[in-house]
């Protein structure tokens, strides 16, 4: 709305403005009809600008973003015909909001840039621009905007909560919790901040505090937001916690409360799907996932619907594969409190047939049409200068067996590899990749980030000082380089984000780099973010900032989920990794979330096991 839009020498309210229903009606359809009728008449330029803006507000409320953009663009075109008009920043802000709702983020950024050039102190516009930067994963820019907002207004609870979400995305959970807590201290009735903090506690495995915050978020009514929409996030988080704890009737009740707020909201539909799937009611789960995929209910400034729709597509593909869901990764009962062991979970033995039996001939023939597939599988357990790891050697062994049984033309298995051995295998794998359509590297063992570079650690590394990494370890870039000749797909899977003993004892002697937004200066305990281009995917067993957990059994929770999911026929590779992510989140009570870097061009779908 054009609040504060005035002409030099006079207030707009003194003019023959559009009718009150055009501006003030709470009935969106009535508002649109009133503004449209007014615009059909001959009006002054300034009154036309007002009516166009008010109608644009209504279009945005109805998620009719193209119409909103058209109205605001027409209003902007009329501005040169006025004299002394002030308040243009509000017009650009409205169109930026519409572009953001439509998903045209670059155009939204341009409009918010115009707002801030006209009114640098508009911290509302700066907050909204930061939301867009977060959706684009431009976290440094988002943090810079939030810092500027909070410098201008240190009691802006919404900005503290939004900044906490960025810290969470970066894996800085303590900072995320601190910012959400500051938002709550400023506004004790800020339900969104309680909902955010509930999610952060959940990611730490502290389900007791997570559930307490989610309960509080559901109870609260926040005066600066729609109560219903503020509740939805809290209900979705609480339903997820209830599913993790095995309280499925309570999870279903929360889904139903979300449905009463917005029956077609994608997270609501996925909430039902996941709950019914966990109940074993596959037909109901399939129905809800289909509804989620069909829904076009989008929200401004958020990517939740898009993400949940992709989850629904992945889970529906798995249900439609005709293959029963894999056995649970964990052996323990549903988690009800903070896990006693911070570094491991109890994992069940891998029972997937793919480890011991080749897939059926007709599937082998169909999968072979994707081209020649080659893999290098490395599992490092027997470290010489730190304690040995149990899982990596077992994980690599079952992974190699699974890849062979699903028709990979060549699978090289290297166990307890020294640096010389790893480099030699990579050299030969680079030659093999030249004739391959797919090239895949799976690595389980220790990994570390030093001075912004990711390294895989051989069993003979000592790493007394940070600079030793370049001589004793293997750069991830070197691994990526070994497969760059593959024609269609390059895939790296790393179960190497464990709580790393090398980082604790390593002397820091290298010159520090300029601090990055991740805080990954010097030595980090695990791996850092990677940049991926082309037809490449890099999959981490744990999101940056998290620690990949070991399994108390033979295999890690990540390897257990991965081996059981990759053999699901007819599930495209991106969907496979979404399923793996969900399985690992379930197995670790939210403490570990696998993460995939990169995206594949849409020209061709890739399957570990193709449909018949």
Secondary structure, DSSP 8 states (H G I E B T S, - for coil): --TT-BBTTB-GGGS----HHHHH-S-HHHHHHHHHHHHTS---HHHHHHHHHHHHHHHHHTT-HHHHHHHHHHHHHHHTTSSS-B-HHHHHHHHHHHHHHHT-HHHHHHHHHHHHHH-TT-HHHHHHHHHHHHHTT-HHHHHHHHHHHHHH-TT-HHHHHHHHHHHHHTT-HHHHHHHHHHHHHH-TT-HHHHHHHHHHHHHTT-HHHHHHHHHHHHH---TTS-HHHHHHHHHHHHHHHHHHHT-HHHHHHHHHHHHHH-TT-HHHHHHHHHHHHHHT-HHHHHHHHHHHHH-----TT--HHHHHHHHHHHHHHHHTTSS-----SB-S----S--S-SSEE-B-----GGGTS---HHHHHHHHTT--EEEEEEE----SSS---SHHHHHHHHHHHHHHHTT-SEEEEEES--HHHHHHHHHHHHHHHTT-SEEEEEEES-EEEETTEEEE--TT----BGGGHHHHSEEHHHHHHHTTT-SSEEEEEEE--S--HHHHH-B--S------TT---SEESS-------SSEEEEESS-TTS---EESSSS-HHHHHHHHHTT-TT-BHHHHHHHHHHHHHHHTTTS---EEE----TT---BSS---
